Amino acid sequence: VSTQSTGLPRIPKVLVIPLISPFLSLFFCNHSEMAAKKASNEQLRILEELVKLPENKICADCDTKAPRWASTNLGIFICMRCAGIHRNLGVHISKVKSISLDKWTPEQIEFMKSMGNKKAHELYEANLPDDFQRPLDSDTYSIEQFIRAKYEKKIYM
């Protein structure tokens, strides 16, 4: 190690790079994590606003209050029980996510904004008989049959 004109030892460049590199990688890692968290918080805020709209305050299929799940490809907000039924339909029919626990893509958020329970009812229940009685909240079997008729067989479109 040679000394500079100041009398201080001169540090070889190969030693400087490893000392700086971990700091930079830590900085960039934290920056990207912060950006992802900010995006996630924004998505949650949007979803929370959507689920508070009058047409989305109840499950799209059984009228249970305060749904916390959604079918991202159907554009509907649903309760936990109906989310389980939708999962059993298969992802080719319904893709289920939690409003607050799962990660969402910007495209999924935009689709939920454009659809919602009201538009979904207009589409999937367009030919629902006027005297149709939705299944009782306590009758899971009837709710499943209704959901299958509505989205799998599409008999009310």
Beta strands, then each sheet from edge to edge (+ up, - down):
strand 1: 69-71
strand 2: 76-78
strand 3: 96-98
sheet 1: 2+ 1- 3+
end
